[in-house]
Amino acid sequence: MLAISADTSASESFYGGIGLGGTFATRSTDTYLPGNSYVGVLGFQPNKHIALETNVAYTDWKIYSDNNGSRNIQISKASLLSTSLSAIGYIPSGESWGMFGKVGVANGLYTLISCSTCTSGESYATSNSLIWGGGISFHTAETNQPIIRLGFERYGVDTQLSPKLSVDHVYILLSLGI
């Protein structure tokens, strides 16, 4: 999940935004169907080349697990509530668009909500991870105007199950300077 910058041709500004996207999770022992993700973003951009932003994202999935080939199929539902703090670098490529890269730290709360063969209720796990990504941003030439960012980001989540879960977000975000 996650974020867009304020106008890359503008001077110092704060921004906020909302976005949605698809989330893909992988772990060798399970099949995670693509999930929906929703994100809220707040950021500060001191110049057209860098920004610092934080976000909150929510994702949910359905999971199919074959228990290491035993043909004992489990159907589960899981969710992930994550926050992140990232530094963003921009390379303006014209009056209305540019490329960006991001790196930071993410914290996730993974919840296994239901399981077709489990005897217990919900289970939780939290973890910290490196987050990285990039994409393309579109903006107007004036400050405080809507911006659209198309992006990709990846981070890991420790679900207290082995191996660790890799989470990929592909998203679109609409942002407005504040």
C-alpha positions in Angstrom: 0.0 0.0 0.0 0.9 3.1 -0.6 1.5 6.9 -1.2 1.9 9.9 -3.5 3.7 13.1 -3.1 2.6 16.7 -3.2 3.3 18.6 -6.4 6.9 17.9 -7.5 7.2 21.4 -9.0 6.0 23.1 -5.9 8.0 24.4 -3.0 7.7 23.2 0.6 4.2 21.7 1.3 2.2 19.3 3.4 -0.1 16.8 1.7 -2.7 14.1 2.5 -4.2 11.5 0.4 -6.3 8.3 0.1 -5.8 5.3 -2.2 -6.8 1.9 -3.1 -5.1 -1.0 -4.7 -4.5 -4.7 -5.0 -2.4 -6.7 -2.6 -0.5 -9.9 -3.4 1.0 -12.0 -0.7 3.2 -15.0 -1.1 4.4 -17.8 1.2 5.6 -21.1 -0.1 3.1 -23.1 2.0 0.0 -21.1 1.2 -1.9 -19.6 -1.8 -3.1 -16.1 -1.0 -5.7 -14.8 -3.4 -5.3 -11.2 -4.4 -6.8 -8.9 -1.8 -8.0 -5.3 -1.7 -6.0 -2.6 0.1 -7.0 0.8 1.3 -4.6 3.5 2.4 -4.5 7.0 4.0 -1.3 9.1 3.7 0.1 12.2 5.3 3.4 13.7 4.1 5.8 16.7 3.9 7.7 17.7 0.8 10.4 20.3 1.4 11.4 20.5 -2.3 10.6 18.9 -5.6 13.1 16.0 -5.1 12.3 14.6 -1.6 9.4 13.9 0.7 8.8 12.2 4.0 5.5 10.4 4.5 3.6 8.1 6.8 0.6 6.0 6.0 -1.9 3.5 7.4 -3.2 0.6 5.2 -5.7 -2.2 5.6 -5.7 -5.4 3.5 -7.7 -8.6 3.6 -7.2 -12.0 1.8 -8.6 -15.5 1.4 -6.0 -18.2 1.8 -5.9 -21.7 0.5 -3.3 -24.0 2.2 -2.6 -27.6 1.4 -0.6 -28.4 4.5 2.6 -29.2 2.7 1.0 -31.4 0.1 -1.2 -33.5 2.4 -4.3 -32.6 0.4 -5.9 -31.4 3.6 -7.1 -28.1 2.2 -7.6 -25.2 4.6 -9.6 -22.2 3.6 -8.8 -19.2 5.8 -9.3 -15.5 5.9 -6.6 -13.0 7.0 -6.2 -9.3 7.3 -3.2 -6.9 7.7 -3.3 -3.5 9.3 0.0 -1.7 8.6 1.7 1.6 9.2 4.9 2.9 7.5 7.3 5.8 7.5 9.2 6.4 4.3 11.6 8.7 2.6 10.7 9.4 -1.1 13.0 10.6 -3.8 11.6 12.1 -7.0 13.1 12.5 -10.5 10.9 15.1 -12.3 10.5 14.1 -16.0 8.5 17.0 -17.3 5.9 19.6 -16.3 3.3 17.0 -15.2 4.9 13.7 -14.3 8.0 12.1 -12.7 9.3 8.9 -11.3 9.8 8.2 -7.6 11.4 5.6 -5.3 10.7 5.0 -1.6 12.4 3.3 1.3 11.4 3.1 4.9 10.1 0.9 7.7 6.7 -0.8 8.0 4.9 -2.3 11.0 2.2 -4.8 10.4 -0.5 -6.4 12.5 -1.4 -9.7 10.8 -4.7 -11.3 11.9 -5.8 -14.9 10.9 -9.5 -14.3 11.2 -11.0 -17.7 10.3 -9.7 -21.2 9.4 -11.8 -24.1 8.1 -9.8 -26.7 10.1 -8.6 -24.6 13.1 -10.0 -25.2 16.5 -9.0 -21.8 17.9 -10.3 -18.3 17.1 -8.4 -15.4 15.8 -4.7 -15.2 16.1 -2.4 -12.1 15.8 1.2 -11.3 15.0 3.0 -8.0 14.7 6.3 -7.4 12.9 8.6 -4.6 11.6 10.1 -4.7 8.2 11.9 -2.7 5.5 9.5 -1.3 2.9 10.6 -0.3 -0.6 9.0 0.6 -3.9 8.6 3.1 -6.7 6.4 4.2 -9.5 5.2 7.2 -11.5 3.5 10.4 -10.2 1.3 12.8 -12.1 0.7 16.4 -10.9 -0.3 19.9 -11.9 2.1 22.7 -12.3 0.4 24.6 -9.4 0.6 24.0 -5.7 -2.2 22.4 -3.7 -3.6 20.6 -6.7 -4.7 16.9 -6.9 -2.0 14.4 -7.7 -2.2 10.8 -8.8 0.5 8.3 -8.1 0.7 4.8 -9.5 3.1 2.7 -7.4 4.4 -0.6 -6.2 5.8 -1.5 -2.8 7.0 -4.6 -1.0 7.6 -5.5 2.6 7.6 -8.6 4.8 5.3 -9.7 7.6 6.1 -12.2 10.3 2.9 -14.1 10.9 4.5 -16.5 13.5 4.3 -19.2 10.9 7.2 -20.2 8.8 8.2 -18.9 6.3 7.7 -15.1 6.5 4.9 -13.6 4.3 6.0 -11.3 1.5 3.4 -8.5 0.7 3.3 -6.6 -2.6 1.0 -3.6 -3.1 0.1 -2.2 -6.5 -1.9 1.0 -5.9 -3.3 4.3 -7.2 -3.4 7.2 -4.8 -5.1 10.6 -5.0 -3.4 13.4 -3.0 -4.1 17.0 -2.2 -1.8 19.6 -0.7 -2.9 21.0 2.7 
